[in-house]
Amino acid sequence: MAPNFPKPRSIAHLPCQVENAFREGEQNLADRRYLSAAGNYRTALDRAMKDIAPGGTGTLFQKIERLADANALPTSMIDLMHEIRFLGNQIHDMDDPDPEDVKAGADFITLLLSYLYELPGRVKIAAEKRAAAKAE
């Protein structure tokens, strides 16, 4: 009997490059390749930052802190970003990341990307449906 691995999650309305990194992370997590999954989740965060705050320079820490200073996102989202960043930093250490840390990172990036992309996309679709119904 094959082990029961978690099904990779998907998030709607992601930019292609963010989605590619996230999906690969989800597949790596499902296959228990924790080191690769951690790197993919960090890459998804890096790519999302380039999308939501284009033209930013400096380290990922500095980019996140600029969003925090500008009150561009709730503190909880900033904290999630730092947790994902830290997980990505761990992959450069000599020890492999703890599987539980990677699973938490998977949850964190899922929440963050849902907040940044899926929720606004769903609200936009609902507003368009409401406007279309009103126009009829």
N, C-alpha and C positions, 0 to 999 in steps of 0.2 A: 504494500500500500504506500503510495507517494505521500510525503509530508504535506500538510496543509499550509501553504504559504499565503501571506496576505495578498489580496488582489491590488495591483497598482491603481492608485487613485488618478482621477483626471479633474482638471479645473477648466471651466469654460472661459472663453474670451482672452486667453493668454496670447501675447505676441509669439510668433513662431519660434524665435530663438530661446525665449524663456521656457516655452512649452517643451522644446527638445531636451533641454537640460533637466527640467523637472521630471519628464517621463522616463528619461534614462535613470535618474535617481530612484524613481519608484521601482523600476525593473531591477536595478541593482539591489535595492532593499529587499524585494521579494525573493531574490536569488541569494540573499545573505552575503552580498559583497559590500560590506559596511564601509570599507575605506573608499570605494568608488562612489557609493551612494552619498557619503558625506561631501565628497568633492563636487558631485553633481548638484546637490542642494545649494552649496556655496556658489556655484556657477550660475544657478537660476537666480539667486539673490543679486549677484553682480550684474547680470543681464537686465534684471528688473530695474535696478538702480539706473542703468544707462537709459532706460526707457522713461522712467518717471522723473529723473533729474539729469537730462542730457547735458553734456558739456562740463560736467563736474570733474574736477581734477583732484588728485591726492589719493590717499589710501581709502579703502572701503570704510574704515572707521571714520575718517574725516568726512566722507560723503554722507554717512548716516548722521553724524553729529551736525552737519549743516542743515539737514532736514529737521533735526530736533530743535536747533536754534531758531529756525524759521517757523516752528510750530506747524509744519506741513502735514504731520501725521500725529495721531494720538501716541502718548508715551508708551502704551502697551505695544504698539506696532514697532516703535523704535527699539524697544527691549527685545522683541522677537528678532528683529534684524541683527542685533548684536549677538544673540544666542546662535543664530545661523552662521554668522561671521566667525564666532569663536569655534564652532564645530569644524568649519573649514580650515581654520588655523591649526587645529589638532592633527589634521592629516599629514602635516609636515613634520610632526614629532616622530620619534623612533617607534613609539607604541601605536598599535592600531586603535581606532576609536572604540569605545565601549558600545556594544550593540544597542543598549538602552538609550545612550546619548544620541545615536543616529536615529532611532525611532522617535525620540522627542524632537530632534531636528526636522524629521519628516513632517511631524504634526505642526511644527512652527512654520515651516515654509508653506505648507498647505493653507494654514490660517492666513498668513501674510498675503499670499497670492490671491486667495479668495477675496480678501478685503480690497486689494489693489485693483483686481481685474474682474472677477466673477460678479461680485455684488454690483459694481457700477454697470456692468453689461446687462445684468438682469433687470435693474431699475430702468435702464434705457429701453429695453424691449417692452417692459410693462407700460412705460409712458407712451411709446409708439402705438401700442395696441389701444390704449385709452384714447389717444388722439384720433386714431383711425375710426374707432367706434363712434366718437363724437362727430366726426365729419360725415358719417353715413346718414 
